[in-house]
């Protein structure tokens, strides 16, 4: 059967694939449009499976709030390179997934991957995009808040995202707190959220450092307590100097506004993922030797 330019154009519009790939698929399907699409989907899933083991540590964090301000959602989606993370298709996928999460409460990643995105599931859409963009893409984590209080979100570019929940206060205050969290990276809201083992570990370090000073035991104890207090002030949201006015603490700001932070989540692209180190010169030489 003769494969016309109009047929190739239609298949490109329906699949988003390249011209030559569409022409090949139509030829193999003897001009059957639906069969070509099905074969391309199968091929795309196979390609995605082959790339699944590759490290994806770039990407974006997408943050969105519902129109009534009662729901907030944040998703991190990873790619292998920053180049793909800036591609229109990747950005659209991240936004579509976050919109789906905003509209549908889910318990885990598996449930999120099963949500519908215009006729295909999130995971089917991801795998098709892997085939199209040529990189492993990973839906890494998500957070979804619902509240009758104040919800706020903040994105620093596409690499850092924050959600904050307040009791009292305003949307403007919530955004200021979210910006602070993005910049200052607190571990938790206050001292009650700090893991005891973390405090014990830091105390052991401070004791060892203070003991080398040769000062009496009671002085060493005071030095250690002072350092622990300073440490807790540095890692807790309420103890930190407010980033927009370092003369006051976040705790003082919230008290002034009659508000309290009930929770926050901060994502940064790729944090905690061990990236593969590559030597570009060696990769080129390996390709030359293999050619």
Backbone as CSV, one residue per row, in Angstrom:
resi,resn,N_x,N_y,N_z,CA_x,CA_y,CA_z,C_x,C_y,C_z
1,UNK,0.846,-1.202,0.000,0.000,0.000,0.000,0.877,1.246,0.000
2,UNK,0.439,2.246,-0.749,1.190,3.488,-0.814,0.981,4.306,0.465
3,UNK,2.104,4.653,1.134,2.042,5.439,2.369,2.173,6.910,1.995
4,UNK,1.096,7.664,2.177,1.082,9.068,1.765,1.629,9.980,2.864
5,UNK,1.975,11.191,2.456,2.467,12.185,3.411,1.393,12.538,4.424
6,UNK,0.125,12.539,3.985,-0.986,12.858,4.886,-1.114,11.805,5.984
7,UNK,-0.881,10.535,5.622,-0.948,9.454,6.616,0.168,9.596,7.638
8,UNK,1.352,9.918,7.149,2.501,10.103,8.050,2.237,11.282,8.978
9,UNK,1.686,12.347,8.405,1.384,13.540,9.207,0.378,13.215,10.314
10,UNK,-0.656,12.462,9.972,-1.671,12.102,10.968,-1.073,11.260,12.084
11,UNK,-0.216,10.310,11.722,0.390,9.443,12.729,1.334,10.240,13.632
12,UNK,2.043,11.178,13.041,2.936,12.032,13.840,2.133,12.837,14.859
13,UNK,0.992,13.375,14.410,0.159,14.193,15.293,-0.443,13.360,16.418
14,UNK,-0.737,12.096,16.129,-1.378,11.248,17.131,-0.386,10.615,18.098
15,UNK,0.869,10.459,17.669,1.855,9.781,18.530,2.980,10.677,19.006
16,UNK,3.210,11.798,18.299,4.319,12.670,18.661,5.672,12.118,18.261
17,UNK,5.696,11.068,17.439,6.959,10.448,17.021,7.511,11.104,15.757
18,UNK,8.758,10.728,15.418,9.422,11.301,14.265,8.845,10.819,12.942
19,UNK,9.130,11.575,11.872,8.562,11.275,10.560,8.987,9.894,10.056
20,UNK,10.282,9.593,10.140,10.782,8.322,9.618,10.228,7.146,10.419
21,UNK,10.108,7.319,11.736,9.561,6.254,12.577,8.097,6.000,12.226
22,UNK,7.351,7.091,11.944,5.946,6.947,11.573,5.789,6.265,10.212
23,UNK,6.624,6.650,9.272,6.556,6.035,7.940,6.874,4.553,8.015
24,UNK,7.886,4.204,8.825,8.263,2.798,8.985,7.125,2.006,9.618
25,UNK,6.493,2.582,10.643,5.403,1.887,11.329,4.218,1.665,10.389
26,UNK,3.890,2.662,9.584,2.784,2.522,8.640,3.084,1.480,7.562
27,UNK,4.327,1.466,7.116,4.724,0.482,6.095,4.594,-0.933,6.645
28,UNK,5.087,-1.140,7.884,5.035,-2.467,8.501,3.597,-2.897,8.783
29,UNK,2.709,-1.906,9.020,1.298,-2.220,9.295,0.455,-2.189,8.027
30,UNK,1.103,-2.087,6.864,0.425,-2.059,5.571,-0.621,-0.952,5.508
31,UNK,-0.280,0.198,6.098,-1.142,1.361,6.024,-2.247,1.414,7.062
32,UNK,-2.332,0.400,7.926,-3.378,0.377,8.958,-2.970,1.316,10.097
33,UNK,-3.657,2.456,10.215,-3.288,3.494,11.181,-3.337,2.980,12.626
34,UNK,-4.428,2.295,12.966,-4.585,1.833,14.349,-3.558,0.760,14.690
35,UNK,-3.268,-0.123,13.746,-2.263,-1.161,13.985,-0.884,-0.534,14.145
36,UNK,-0.596,0.500,13.362,0.695,1.193,13.459,0.852,1.829,14.837
37,UNK,-0.236,2.450,15.321,-0.189,3.080,16.646,0.042,2.034,17.724
38,UNK,-0.661,0.910,17.626,-0.514,-0.149,18.625,0.911,-0.714,18.624
39,UNK,1.461,-0.923,17.425,2.826,-1.446,17.329,3.846,-0.455,17.890
40,UNK,3.603,0.829,17.640,4.511,1.848,18.154,4.437,1.929,19.682
41,UNK,3.250,1.742,20.231,3.107,1.730,21.686,3.875,0.563,22.282
42,UNK,3.734,-0.617,21.660,4.447,-1.795,22.154,5.950,-1.586,22.076
43,UNK,6.393,-1.029,20.957,7.816,-0.761,20.772,8.314,0.250,21.795
44,UNK,7.499,1.263,22.042,7.871,2.288,23.012,8.006,1.732,24.400
45,UNK,7.098,0.829,24.792,7.173,0.227,26.118,8.413,-0.637,26.244
46,UNK,8.765,-1.339,25.181,9.961,-2.181,25.210,11.214,-1.330,25.364
47,UNK,11.265,-0.214,24.636,12.411,0.690,24.747,12.506,1.277,26.152
48,UNK,11.352,1.601,26.727,11.338,2.167,28.071,11.874,1.167,29.081
49,UNK,11.483,-0.106,28.935,11.953,-1.132,29.856,13.473,-1.285,29.796
50,UNK,14.048,-1.151,28.608,15.497,-1.279,28.457,16.247,-0.147,29.161
51,UNK,15.612,1.014,29.238,16.272,2.175,29.843,15.997,2.305,31.343
52,UNK,15.160,1.419,31.885,14.688,1.574,33.264,15.804,1.525,34.299
53,UNK,16.906,0.855,33.993,17.975,0.736,34.977,18.952,1.894,34.994
54,UNK,18.799,2.837,34.079,19.742,3.954,34.004,19.402,5.028,35.019
55,UNK,20.436,5.617,35.615,20.251,6.602,36.682,19.639,7.886,36.142
56,UNK,18.538,8.309,36.762,17.886,9.568,36.412,17.933,10.480,37.630
57,UNK,18.822,11.474,37.604,19.018,12.341,38.771,18.779,13.815,38.455
58,UNK,18.417,14.120,37.206,18.021,15.485,36.854,16.489,15.529,36.852
59,UNK,15.897,16.555,36.288,14.447,16.593,36.216,13.847,17.865,36.756
60,UNK,12.661,17.748,37.366,11.992,18.937,37.879,11.093,18.589,39.054
61,UNK,10.782,19.615,39.838,9.768,19.517,40.886,8.636,20.457,40.490
62,UNK,7.436,19.917,40.425,6.268,20.708,40.016,5.342,20.895,41.215
63,UNK,4.929,22.142,41.462,4.086,22.495,42.612,2.813,23.174,42.115
64,UNK,1.650,22.740,42.633,0.385,23.361,42.226,-0.590,23.407,43.397
65,UNK,-1.442,24.443,43.397,-2.526,24.584,44.365,-3.858,24.616,43.635
66,UNK,-4.881,24.061,44.266,-6.215,24.092,43.669,-6.772,25.509,43.713
67,UNK,-7.791,25.752,42.906,-8.365,27.088,42.820,-8.925,27.607,44.130
68,UNK,-9.452,26.696,44.973,-10.012,27.128,46.253,-8.973,27.175,47.364
69,UNK,-7.729,26.804,47.030,-6.657,26.874,48.007,-6.704,25.806,49.080
70,UNK,-7.555,24.793,48.929,-7.705,23.764,49.958,-6.873,22.511,49.691
71,UNK,-6.304,22.421,48.497,-5.490,21.259,48.141,-4.203,21.735,47.473
72,UNK,-3.108,21.071,47.805,-1.819,21.390,47.187,-1.122,20.089,46.817
73,UNK,-0.398,20.111,45.716,0.282,18.904,45.250,1.691,19.246,44.771
74,UNK,2.593,18.297,44.964,3.980,18.474,44.517,4.521,17.124,44.055
75,UNK,5.178,17.142,42.906,5.701,15.910,42.310,7.136,16.140,41.845
76,UNK,8.001,15.151,42.092,9.349,15.175,41.496,9.420,14.103,40.419
77,UNK,9.795,14.525,39.219,9.993,13.600,38.104,11.416,13.776,37.599
78,UNK,12.121,12.667,37.432,13.537,12.721,37.076,13.804,12.274,35.649
79,UNK,14.831,12.875,35.073,15.361,12.495,33.767,16.853,12.250,33.935
80,UNK,17.486,11.768,32.881,18.926,11.520,32.963,19.739,12.798,32.777
81,UNK,19.227,13.733,31.988,19.966,14.970,31.709,19.090,16.197,31.905
82,UNK,19.748,17.310,32.171,19.051,18.589,32.312,18.447,19.018,30.982
83,UNK,19.069,18.603,29.890,18.577,18.952,28.549,17.155,18.426,28.349
84,UNK,16.921,17.167,28.674,15.587,16.576,28.532,14.618,17.187,29.533
85,UNK,15.113,17.531,30.734,14.250,18.138,31.758,13.656,19.463,31.299
86,UNK,14.298,20.100,30.313,13.811,21.382,29.791,12.957,21.216,28.534
87,UNK,12.795,19.987,28.073,12.007,19.738,26.864,10.524,19.983,27.138
88,UNK,9.827,20.514,26.146,8.408,20.836,26.301,7.584,19.610,26.693
89,UNK,7.879,18.458,26.076,7.124,17.238,26.373,7.306,16.817,27.829
90,UNK,8.525,16.954,28.334,8.805,16.579,29.722,8.071,17.511,30.679
91,UNK,8.143,18.807,30.405,7.484,19.799,31.263,5.967,19.595,31.265
92,UNK,5.409,19.306,30.092,3.963,19.055,30.003,3.583,17.825,30.815
93,UNK,4.392,16.790,30.722,4.122,15.557,31.474,4.124,15.840,32.974
94,UNK,5.111,16.599,33.445,5.200,16.930,34.876,3.963,17.709,35.326
95,UNK,3.537,18.661,34.510,2.350,19.445,34.847,1.079,18.594,34.828
96,UNK,0.982,17.717,33.847,-0.202,16.857,33.747,-0.295,15.900,34.936
97,UNK,0.834,15.339,35.343,0.847,14.420,36.485,0.444,15.161,37.761
98,UNK,0.969,16.371,37.943,0.644,17.146,39.136,-0.829,17.540,39.155
99,UNK,-1.375,17.884,37.991,-2.810,18.186,37.892,-3.643,16.960,38.274
100,UNK,-3.217,15.791,37.789,-3.938,14.551,38.096,-3.901,14.268,39.596
101,UNK,-2.749,14.502,40.209,-2.611,14.298,41.656,-3.472,15.293,42.428
102,UNK,-3.511,16.520,41.947,-4.312,17.560,42.603,-5.784,17.156,42.638
103,UNK,-6.229,16.497,41.583,-7.650,16.129,41.462,-7.981,14.782,42.091
104,UNK,-6.946,13.971,42.381,-7.203,12.604,42.847,-6.301,12.228,44.019
105,UNK,-6.866,12.039,45.209,-6.045,11.571,46.328,-5.577,10.141,46.088
106,UNK,-4.287,9.888,46.231,-3.738,8.542,46.051,-2.849,8.199,47.235
107,UNK,-2.699,6.900,47.483,-1.970,6.458,48.673,-0.484,6.276,48.430
108,UNK,-0.109,5.936,47.198,1.296,5.636,46.930,1.624,5.868,45.461
109,UNK,2.902,5.649,45.109,3.352,5.880,43.734,2.647,4.975,42.739
110,UNK,2.388,3.737,43.144,1.719,2.807,42.242,0.342,3.330,41.846
111,UNK,-0.369,3.879,42.830,-1.691,4.432,42.542,-1.583,5.677,41.665
112,UNK,-0.574,6.499,41.916,-0.371,7.692,41.089,-0.054,7.302,39.650
113,UNK,0.762,6.272,39.475,1.120,5.810,38.136,-0.078,5.256,37.380
114,UNK,-1.099,4.838,38.124,-2.282,4.273,37.492,-3.347,5.285,37.133
115,UNK,-3.154,6.551,37.534,-4.138,7.581,37.195,-4.187,7.806,35.683
116,UNK,-5.328,8.273,35.202,-5.515,8.471,33.762,-5.035,9.849,33.324
117,UNK,-4.333,9.855,32.188,-3.924,11.105,31.544,-4.425,11.070,30.101
118,UNK,-5.671,11.403,29.921,-6.214,11.495,28.572,-6.174,10.215,27.775
119,UNK,-6.627,9.109,28.340,-6.705,7.862,27.591,-5.639,6.849,27.912
120,UNK,-4.548,7.261,28.516,-3.486,6.349,28.942,-3.180,6.634,30.402
121,UNK,-2.589,5.651,31.083,-2.228,5.879,32.476,-0.974,6.746,32.550
122,UNK,-0.695,7.250,33.747,0.523,8.036,33.954,1.749,7.226,33.564
123,UNK,1.783,5.952,33.962,2.969,5.147,33.667,3.080,4.832,32.188
124,UNK,1.970,4.570,31.516,2.014,4.331,30.069,2.498,5.576,29.336
125,UNK,2.043,6.736,29.791,2.476,7.996,29.185,3.965,8.204,29.418
126,UNK,4.419,7.890,30.626,5.857,8.020,30.942,6.698,7.121,30.045
127,UNK,6.278,5.887,29.884,7.061,4.943,29.097,7.088,5.325,27.617
128,UNK,5.983,5.837,27.127,5.959,6.321,25.743,6.897,7.512,25.587
129,UNK,6.972,8.348,26.610,7.858,9.511,26.571,9.324,9.088,26.645
130,UNK,9.597,8.016,27.371,10.960,7.464,27.417,11.404,7.085,26.007
131,UNK,10.514,6.415,25.283,10.840,6.003,23.922,11.065,7.206,23.016
132,UNK,10.274,8.245,23.214,10.368,9.428,22.357,11.605,10.266,22.669
133,UNK,11.894,10.475,23.954,13.003,11.357,24.351,14.334,10.623,24.477
134,UNK,14.289,9.294,24.553,15.529,8.523,24.560,16.240,8.466,25.898
135,UNK,15.555,8.813,26.979,16.152,8.759,28.314,15.207,8.079,29.292
136,UNK,15.787,7.491,30.337,14.967,6.963,31.412,14.319,8.122,32.163
137,UNK,13.031,8.010,32.413,12.293,9.006,33.183,11.685,8.303,34.388
138,UNK,11.776,8.931,35.539,11.329,8.288,36.761,10.394,9.196,37.550
139,UNK,9.228,8.662,37.899,8.308,9.355,38.797,8.759,8.984,40.206
140,UNK,9.470,9.914,40.856,10.188,9.552,42.081,9.364,9.655,43.360
141,UNK,8.679,10.767,43.561,7.961,10.974,44.822,6.924,12.079,44.661
142,UNK,6.006,12.125,45.619,4.962,13.148,45.563,4.490,13.483,46.972
143,UNK,3.833,14.628,47.084,3.200,15.046,48.340,1.887,15.727,47.991
144,UNK,0.870,15.461,48.801,-0.433,16.077,48.561,-1.018,16.511,49.898
145,UNK,-1.337,17.804,50.022,-1.922,18.353,51.232,-3.381,18.721,50.980
146,UNK,-4.243,18.435,51.959,-5.593,18.993,51.967,-5.795,19.623,53.341
147,UNK,-6.382,20.815,53.394,-6.492,21.514,54.667,-7.563,22.597,54.613
148,UNK,-8.165,22.844,55.776,-9.069,23.977,55.909,-8.311,25.204,56.391
149,UNK,-7.003,25.015,56.659,-6.159,26.136,57.046,-5.601,26.831,55.816
150,UNK,-4.396,27.338,55.934,-3.751,28.041,54.818,-2.706,27.123,54.190
151,UNK,-2.823,26.888,52.903,-1.825,26.121,52.160,-1.059,27.065,51.236
152,UNK,0.229,26.836,51.152,1.059,27.661,50.266,2.068,26.781,49.556
153,UNK,2.449,27.203,48.361,3.470,26.491,47.602,4.463,27.478,47.019
154,UNK,5.669,26.991,46.804,6.697,27.847,46.207,7.622,26.987,45.358
155,UNK,7.963,27.487,44.193,8.923,26.823,43.310,10.096,27.755,43.069
156,UNK,11.293,27.264,43.305,12.498,28.025,42.976,13.028,27.452,41.669
157,UNK,12.676,28.128,40.561,12.953,27.544,39.258,12.149,26.259,39.141
158,UNK,12.758,25.238,38.579,12.098,23.938,38.483,12.797,22.891,39.343
159,UNK,13.788,23.312,40.139,14.605,22.345,40.873,14.247,22.212,42.353
160,UNK,13.611,23.229,42.921,13.234,23.176,44.329,11.755,23.497,44.458
161,UNK,11.042,22.680,45.227,9.629,22.920,45.466,9.318,22.763,46.944
162,UNK,8.372,23.560,47.428,7.995,23.533,48.850,6.487,23.631,48.993
163,UNK,5.934,22.849,49.910,4.552,22.992,50.343,4.556,23.323,51.827
164,UNK,3.676,24.223,52.244,3.575,24.620,53.649,2.107,24.660,54.051
165,UNK,1.838,24.193,55.266,0.489,24.282,55.821,0.538,25.126,57.089
166,UNK,-0.348,26.131,57.159,-0.415,27.023,58.312,-1.760,26.908,59.015
167,UNK,-1.731,27.139,60.309,-2.953,27.366,61.067,-2.968,28.849,61.391
168,UNK,-3.937,29.570,60.852,-3.932,31.015,60.980,-3.043,31.632,59.912
169,UNK,-2.894,32.946,59.970,-2.050,33.621,58.992,-2.758,33.831,57.671
170,UNK,-1.971,34.063,56.627,-2.512,34.398,55.313,-1.737,33.678,54.222
171,UNK,-2.261,33.762,52.997,-1.579,33.153,51.855,-0.217,33.806,51.638
172,UNK,-0.152,35.123,51.872,1.117,35.833,51.707,2.153,35.344,52.715
173,UNK,1.731,35.146,53.960,2.643,34.635,54.979,3.079,33.215,54.625
174,UNK,2.130,32.416,54.159,2.452,31.047,53.774,3.507,31.001,52.685
175,UNK,3.378,31.892,51.699,4.364,31.925,50.615,5.725,32.380,51.145
176,UNK,5.732,33.342,52.068,7.000,33.785,52.657,7.690,32.648,53.413
177,UNK,6.899,31.867,54.136,7.471,30.737,54.877,7.984,29.680,53.899
178,UNK,7.233,29.451,52.825,7.658,28.474,51.817,8.968,28.908,51.157
179,UNK,9.106,30.206,50.867,10.351,30.723,50.300,11.500,30.538,51.280
180,UNK,11.216,30.764,52.563,12.240,30.577,53.593,12.697,29.110,53.627
181,UNK,11.750,28.193,53.603,12.079,26.760,53.628,12.937,26.388,52.424
182,UNK,12.597,26.940,51.257,13.379,26.667,50.050,14.821,27.119,50.216
183,UNK,15.012,28.296,50.824,16.351,28.871,50.945,17.154,28.282,52.098
184,UNK,16.490,28.014,53.243,17.221,27.674,54.462,17.234,26.183,54.808
185,UNK,16.455,25.376,54.137,16.451,23.921,54.276,16.314,23.414,55.713
186,UNK,15.312,23.848,56.464,15.120,23.297,57.809,14.790,21.809,57.730
187,UNK,15.144,21.078,58.781,14.878,19.645,58.818,13.450,19.367,59.284
188,UNK,12.964,20.175,60.224,11.631,19.974,60.782,11.121,21.296,61.335
189,UNK,9.881,21.302,61.831,9.273,22.540,62.309,9.942,23.025,63.592
190,UNK,10.059,22.144,64.593,10.648,22.544,65.870,11.445,21.390,66.471
191,UNK,11.943,21.575,67.700,12.810,20.583,68.328,12.141,19.228,68.506
192,UNK,10.819,19.220,68.665,10.107,17.953,68.875,10.213,17.027,67.661
193,UNK,10.520,17.600,66.509,10.624,16.793,65.301,12.018,16.290,64.993
194,UNK,12.998,16.651,65.825,14.378,16.219,65.600,14.571,14.820,66.169
195,UNK,15.100,13.924,65.378,15.322,12.543,65.829,16.307,12.516,66.991
196,UNK,16.002,11.804,68.081,16.896,11.724,69.245,18.305,11.251,68.889
197,UNK,18.380,10.318,67.924,19.703,9.806,67.544,20.548,10.876,66.866
198,UNK,19.887,11.815,66.168,20.628,12.908,65.539,21.214,13.830,66.607
199,UNK,20.410,14.145,67.627,20.904,14.989,68.720,22.036,14.287,69.459
200,UNK,21.883,12.970,69.708,22.913,12.202,70.422,24.217,12.183,69.637
201,UNK,24.115,12.026,68.340,25.321,11.992,67.495,26.039,13.327,67.522
202,UNK,25.275,14.406,67.385,25.886,15.732,67.427,26.488,16.019,68.799
203,UNK,25.806,15.564,69.862,26.312,15.796,71.206,27.646,15.095,71.410
204,UNK,27.759,13.862,70.901,29.027,13.131,71.011,30.165,13.897,70.342
205,UNK,29.861,14.485,69.192,30.884,15.266,68.465,31.272,16.501,69.269
206,UNK,30.259,17.209,69.791,30.538,18.425,70.564,31.294,18.125,71.855
207,UNK,30.965,16.996,72.507,31.664,16.609,73.739,33.135,16.358,73.457
208,UNK,33.383,15.636,72.369,34.775,15.334,72.006,35.547,16.616,71.693
209,UNK,34.891,17.545,70.986,35.548,18.808,70.647,35.810,19.650,71.896
210,UNK,34.808,19.717,72.788,34.942,20.539,73.993,35.955,19.963,74.960
211,UNK,36.038,18.629,75.026,36.973,17.987,75.955,38.411,18.335,75.629
212,UNK,38.699,18.573,74.351,40.068,18.909,73.938,40.490,20.284,74.430
213,UNK,39.521,21.070,74.896,39.854,22.417,75.370,40.563,22.392,76.719
214,UNK,40.449,21.265,77.453,41.100,21.156,78.759,40.364,21.869,79.867
215,UNK,39.160,22.366,79.609,38.392,23.097,80.614,37.729,22.124,81.588
216,UNK,37.327,22.583,82.774,36.652,21.733,83.764,35.369,21.133,83.207
217,UNK,34.952,20.019,83.803,33.789,19.271,83.304,32.527,20.121,83.248
218,UNK,32.295,20.954,84.294,31.069,21.752,84.305,31.054,22.803,83.197
219,UNK,32.246,23.308,82.864,32.353,24.271,81.767,32.124,23.565,80.435
220,UNK,32.688,22.356,80.319,32.509,21.559,79.095,31.030,21.285,78.869
221,UNK,30.302,20.947,79.982,28.873,20.664,79.866,28.112,21.872,79.350
222,UNK,28.442,23.063,79.856,27.785,24.290,79.396,28.103,24.569,77.932
223,UNK,29.365,24.303,77.535,29.751,24.501,76.139,28.950,23.590,75.214
224,UNK,28.790,22.342,75.656,28.059,21.363,74.843,26.590,21.770,74.716
225,UNK,25.982,22.174,75.837,24.582,22.582,75.801,24.380,23.794,74.881
226,UNK,25.332,24.719,74.932,25.250,25.889,74.058,25.333,25.513,72.600
227,UNK,26.213,24.554,72.295,26.362,24.126,70.902,25.143,23.339,70.421
228,UNK,24.548,22.547,71.313,23.333,21.810,70.961,22.198,22.785,70.652
229,UNK,22.068,23.816,71.497,21.029,24.826,71.274,21.233,25.532,69.944
230,UNK,22.476,25.860,69.627,22.794,26.511,68.357,22.474,25.575,67.183
231,UNK,22.814,24.316,67.330,22.552,23.313,66.291,21.057,23.194,66.019
232,UNK,20.251,23.104,67.094,18.799,22.981,66.937,18.209,24.231,66.286
233,UNK,18.767,25.396,66.619,18.309,26.633,65.996,18.594,26.676,64.509
234,UNK,19.663,26.015,64.102,20.056,26.018,62.692,19.200,25.083,61.847
235,UNK,18.745,23.964,62.436,18.052,22.948,61.628,16.537,22.975,61.770
236,UNK,16.005,23.693,62.767,14.545,23.756,62.928,14.001,25.046,62.323
237,UNK,12.858,24.940,61.697,12.244,26.100,61.043,12.028,27.250,62.023
238,UNK,11.461,26.948,63.192,11.138,28.011,64.141,12.384,28.673,64.724
239,UNK,13.478,27.950,64.763,14.695,28.501,65.343,15.531,29.329,64.386
240,UNK,15.259,29.237,63.096,16.083,29.919,62.096,15.727,31.403,61.986
241,UNK,16.728,32.251,61.673,16.438,33.655,61.354,15.612,33.701,60.066
242,UNK,14.572,34.515,60.045,13.716,34.611,58.865,14.522,35.170,57.703
243,UNK,14.485,34.486,56.573,15.367,34.802,55.462,15.152,36.222,54.908
244,UNK,13.925,36.752,54.995,13.652,38.098,54.475,13.923,39.197,55.507
245,UNK,14.111,38.794,56.768,14.457,39.736,57.836,15.205,38.976,58.928
246,UNK,16.517,38.802,58.777,17.304,37.995,59.704,17.325,38.520,61.142
247,UNK,16.781,39.714,61.377,16.745,40.257,62.736,15.695,39.561,63.611
248,UNK,14.777,38.840,62.982,13.784,38.104,63.756,13.802,36.635,63.358
249,UNK,13.396,35.765,64.280,13.307,34.341,63.970,11.974,34.046,63.289
250,UNK,11.882,32.885,62.676,10.617,32.466,62.077,9.556,32.336,63.165
251,UNK,9.972,31.844,64.339,9.027,31.713,65.454,8.439,33.069,65.835
252,UNK,9.295,34.089,65.884,8.828,35.436,66.235,7.897,35.986,65.168
253,UNK,8.212,35.730,63.913,7.364,36.189,62.811,5.971,35.569,62.915
254,UNK,5.928,34.258,63.147,4.645,33.565,63.233,3.827,34.053,64.423
255,UNK,4.500,34.293,65.537,3.800,34.804,66.726,3.194,36.176,66.437
256,UNK,3.964,37.008,65.750,3.491,38.352,65.388,2.252,38.291,64.504
257,UNK,2.205,37.270,63.631,1.094,37.139,62.677,-0.048,36.276,63.220
258,UNK,0.128,35.736,64.419,-0.907,34.882,64.987,-1.091,33.591,64.228
259,UNK,0.012,33.009,63.784,-0.056,31.802,62.956,0.904,30.732,63.474
260,UNK,0.690,29.504,63.008,1.576,28.398,63.348,1.747,27.511,62.131
261,UNK,2.956,26.972,61.962,3.211,26.033,60.868,2.888,24.634,61.366
262,UNK,1.961,23.968,60.692,1.609,22.603,61.088,2.375,21.554,60.288
263,UNK,3.000,21.983,59.190,3.807,21.042,58.425,4.382,21.670,57.172
264,UNK,5.461,21.079,56.670,6.024,21.520,55.393,6.757,20.357,54.741
265,UNK,6.905,20.436,53.438,7.687,19.460,52.674,8.542,20.210,51.678
266,UNK,9.802,19.845,51.606,10.729,20.475,50.657,11.360,19.396,49.790
267,UNK,11.264,19.554,48.473,11.915,18.659,47.516,12.970,19.439,46.736
268,UNK,14.088,18.797,46.505,15.098,19.338,45.602,15.474,18.249,44.615
269,UNK,15.503,18.596,43.354,15.740,17.602,42.295,17.009,16.800,42.562
270,UNK,16.863,15.488,42.548,18.023,14.594,42.618,18.650,14.411,43.978
271,UNK,18.144,15.076,45.024,18.788,14.932,46.334,18.703,13.474,46.783
272,UNK,19.851,12.964,47.235,19.902,11.592,47.710,20.131,10.554,46.631
273,UNK,20.115,10.955,45.365,20.369,10.007,44.274,21.857,10.028,43.943
274,UNK,22.460,8.869,43.935,23.881,8.784,43.597,24.040,8.828,42.084
275,UNK,24.661,9.897,41.607,24.820,10.078,40.175,26.005,9.272,39.654
276,UNK,25.865,8.825,38.416,26.954,8.113,37.764,27.991,9.108,37.255
277,UNK,29.244,8.861,37.592,30.321,9.702,37.088,30.786,9.150,35.745
278,UNK,30.871,10.004,34.768,31.296,9.547,33.447,32.463,10.381,32.939
279,UNK,33.311,9.746,32.154,34.454,10.410,31.547,34.155,10.554,30.062
280,UNK,33.877,11.788,29.634,33.452,12.023,28.260,34.506,11.556,27.260
281,UNK,35.778,11.836,27.549,36.862,11.443,26.632,36.906,9.925,26.467
282,UNK,36.734,9.203,27.586,36.760,7.746,27.515,35.561,7.211,26.734
283,UNK,34.393,7.870,26.885,33.217,7.443,26.135,33.442,7.607,24.637
284,UNK,34.037,8.721,24.247,34.311,8.962,22.827,35.281,7.916,22.277
285,UNK,36.350,7.643,23.031,37.335,6.660,22.586,36.731,5.281,22.447
286,UNK,35.831,4.930,23.383,35.182,3.627,23.333,34.325,3.508,22.077
287,UNK,33.659,4.609,21.698,32.841,4.590,20.492,33.715,4.492,19.244
288,UNK,34.882,5.178,19.263,35.793,5.113,18.127,36.322,3.705,17.940
289,UNK,36.693,3.063,19.050,37.235,1.694,18.969,36.184,0.710,18.469
290,UNK,34.906,1.010,18.837,33.847,0.094,18.439,33.331,0.312,17.039
291,UNK,33.750,1.411,16.419,33.236,1.721,15.072,34.052,1.067,13.979
